[in-house]
Amino acid sequence: MHEDASLRTPEAAWRALRAGNDRFAADRAERPNADLAQRQRVAGGQSPFAAVLGCSDSRVAAELVFDRGLGDLFVVRTAGHVLDATVVGSLEFAVDALGVPLLVVLGHDSCGAVAATLAARRDGTMPGGFVRDIVERVTPSVLVAEHAGQDAVDDVVRTHVRCTAEQVLERSTALRRAVDDGRLGVVGASYALTDGVVREEWSTGLS
């Protein structure tokens, strides 16, 4: 297992992710840690330097967006980056068991989960199946956005990112304690599908 000690603070981890996104957005991706040597190094264990809770959207793969490779990121993805007990438990594992110093909640523009929730609010009709569960979990963020006078999808996306990041810390005593102890920083960010840029929307635990 290979570990870069320089990336074990929230600030350093976020700088590394931003630098990787700068390369990706400028079409200068280096695609590090993706070779045979790295594959063999991480076969015996993992020590990622950041956890990413992202949307399942096929256009927003965290390792590509941040130009990182095998063993760098602990990634959890759900439609609309919605939370449930297994998602929060996975993030607690990343922080408490793996020592990850940074958690990024990554949303994106034109999010289908947000658009579906806005449509349900507008039409008064909920989708069927378990898609309904996703819409129900996005709804609190939409209500916050409505209270702020927001109705455009991309404005609501940014609010949903912030609400999700705050909700993670409200639900998890372990993650809240890690932030309070200075072991964890949390960033809410949004990704632009066209220009490839990740923009910080909210953060805590970073100096």
Secondary structure, 3 states (H helix, E strand, C coil): CCCCHHHCCHHHHHHHHHHHHHHHHCCCCCCCCCCHHHHHHHHHCCCCCEEEEEECCCCCCHHHHCCCCCCCEEEEEEHHHCCCHHHHHHHHHHHHHCCCCEEEEEEECCCHHHHHHHHHHHHCCCCCCCHHHHHHHHHHHHHHHHHCCCCCHHHHHHHHHHHHHHHHHHHCHHHHHHHHCCCCEEEEEEECCCCCCEEEEEEECCC
